[in-house]
Structures are given as C-alpha cells and as structure tokens.
Amino acid sequence: MNNTKDQNGKVVCRCEEVTEEEVRQCIAEGCKTLREIKLATRAGMGLCQGRTCSKIISRILAEEIGESLDEIKPAGYRPPLRPVTLDTLANIQSEK
C-alpha cells in the first residue's frame, strides 16, 4: 500500500488519521492526559469530536502509564458536539 499511515500502524483516529504508534510516541514524550494527546496529535479534533476514538486512546493511555481505565479523565469537549443546522439556530432565535 502507498498509504504511509497504514505502514506506520493502526489508525485510531480516523477523522485526523492519527495512528496508535503516534499516540504511544506522544505518551513516551511526556503526554499524560487525553487533553495533552489531543493537543499534540489532533486526535479527537475531527468531525466526530472524539466520539469514535476517545475510548481507544483512553485504553492506550491507561496501558502506557499503568493506570486503570477508570482513572483516565476525559479530554474537554466544546459545544457543539454535533453539527447544528442553520434552521435549528434560527428556530432558537425566533423562540426567544
């Protein structure tokens, strides 16, 4: 295959094409939270806003730093978590 992401490891964030190897490297370089991984790799910043990859990345982080999955705090989310249509926004403004 010509896709370099496939050669470098399994893609864990499809939206931003971040591989498991990139996440593990980020952790090895000092990232200890999901937020730090997100800022360093862009994993979780794509269209799905981490709904697809955050659990996978949390598992990798827990494994790498030796904590339980329950101890991993979620990265912050900023609204909107889902795309909002202009019609929806227009209806909100007209209801006020």
RAZI-V497395 format. One record per residue. N is the residue number from 1. RES is the residue in one small letter. PHI is phi in whole degrees, 0 to 359 (NA if undefined). NEAR is the number of other ideal C-beta (glycine too) atoms within 10 Angstrom. D_FIRST is the distance of its C-alpha to the first C-alpha in whole Angstrom. Layout:
# RAZI-V497395
n=N res=RES phi=PHI near=NEAR d_first=D_FIRST
n=N res=RES phi=PHI near=NEAR d_first=D_FIRST
This chain:
# RAZI-V497395
n=1 res=m phi=NA near=6 d_first=0
n=2 res=n phi=268 near=5 d_first=4
n=3 res=n phi=287 near=9 d_first=6
n=4 res=t phi=293 near=9 d_first=8
n=5 res=k phi=296 near=15 d_first=10
n=6 res=d phi=295 near=11 d_first=7
n=7 res=q phi=287 near=10 d_first=8
n=8 res=n phi=268 near=13 d_first=11
n=9 res=g phi=132 near=15 d_first=13
n=10 res=k phi=289 near=11 d_first=14
n=11 res=v phi=283 near=20 d_first=14
n=12 res=v phi=258 near=25 d_first=18
n=13 res=c phi=242 near=26 d_first=19
n=14 res=r phi=291 near=14 d_first=17
n=15 res=c phi=298 near=18 d_first=20
n=16 res=e phi=253 near=19 d_first=19
n=17 res=e phi=55 near=15 d_first=16
n=18 res=v phi=265 near=26 d_first=17
n=19 res=t phi=268 near=20 d_first=16
n=20 res=e phi=300 near=16 d_first=18
n=21 res=e phi=299 near=15 d_first=18
n=22 res=e phi=295 near=22 d_first=19
n=23 res=v phi=294 near=25 d_first=22
n=24 res=r phi=297 near=17 d_first=23
n=25 res=q phi=295 near=15 d_first=23
n=26 res=c phi=300 near=23 d_first=25
n=27 res=i phi=294 near=20 d_first=27
n=28 res=a phi=298 near=9 d_first=28
n=29 res=e phi=274 near=9 d_first=29
n=30 res=g phi=122 near=8 d_first=32
n=31 res=c phi=289 near=20 d_first=31
n=32 res=k phi=238 near=14 d_first=33
n=33 res=t phi=226 near=15 d_first=33
n=34 res=l phi=298 near=20 d_first=30
n=35 res=r phi=298 near=14 d_first=32
n=36 res=e phi=297 near=16 d_first=31
n=37 res=i phi=296 near=26 d_first=27
n=38 res=k phi=299 near=23 d_first=27
n=39 res=l phi=292 near=15 d_first=29
n=40 res=a phi=280 near=17 d_first=27
n=41 res=t phi=245 near=20 d_first=23
n=42 res=r phi=75 near=15 d_first=24
n=43 res=a phi=298 near=29 d_first=23
n=44 res=g phi=95 near=26 d_first=25
n=45 res=m phi=259 near=16 d_first=26
n=46 res=g phi=278 near=17 d_first=24
n=47 res=l phi=303 near=11 d_first=26
n=48 res=c phi=278 near=16 d_first=26
n=49 res=q phi=56 near=19 d_first=28
n=50 res=g phi=88 near=23 d_first=27
n=51 res=r phi=297 near=14 d_first=28
n=52 res=t phi=271 near=15 d_first=25
n=53 res=c phi=259 near=23 d_first=23
n=54 res=s phi=298 near=22 d_first=27
n=55 res=k phi=291 near=14 d_first=28
n=56 res=i phi=295 near=17 d_first=24
n=57 res=i phi=292 near=25 d_first=25
n=58 res=s phi=299 near=20 d_first=29
n=59 res=r phi=297 near=13 d_first=28
n=60 res=i phi=298 near=20 d_first=26
n=61 res=l phi=299 near=23 d_first=28
n=62 res=a phi=301 near=15 d_first=31
n=63 res=e phi=297 near=12 d_first=29
n=64 res=e phi=289 near=15 d_first=29
n=65 res=i phi=260 near=13 d_first=33
n=66 res=g phi=75 near=7 d_first=34
n=67 res=e phi=250 near=12 d_first=36
n=68 res=s phi=282 near=7 d_first=36
n=69 res=l phi=299 near=11 d_first=34
n=70 res=d phi=293 near=8 d_first=37
n=71 res=e phi=276 near=11 d_first=38
n=72 res=i phi=278 near=20 d_first=35
n=73 res=k phi=276 near=10 d_first=36
n=74 res=p phi=293 near=13 d_first=34
n=75 res=a phi=289 near=20 d_first=33
n=76 res=g phi=293 near=8 d_first=36
n=77 res=y phi=240 near=12 d_first=35
n=78 res=r phi=244 near=6 d_first=36
n=79 res=p phi=293 near=7 d_first=38
n=80 res=p phi=279 near=10 d_first=36
n=81 res=l phi=283 near=11 d_first=34
n=82 res=r phi=232 near=9 d_first=33
n=83 res=p phi=301 near=8 d_first=33
n=84 res=v phi=244 near=11 d_first=37
n=85 res=t phi=282 near=8 d_first=38
n=86 res=l phi=296 near=7 d_first=41
n=87 res=d phi=301 near=8 d_first=43
n=88 res=t phi=297 near=10 d_first=43
n=89 res=l phi=296 near=11 d_first=44
n=90 res=a phi=296 near=10 d_first=47
n=91 res=n phi=293 near=10 d_first=48
n=92 res=i phi=296 near=10 d_first=48
n=93 res=q phi=294 near=7 d_first=50
n=94 res=s phi=285 near=7 d_first=53
n=95 res=e phi=282 near=6 d_first=54
n=96 res=k phi=280 near=4 d_first=55
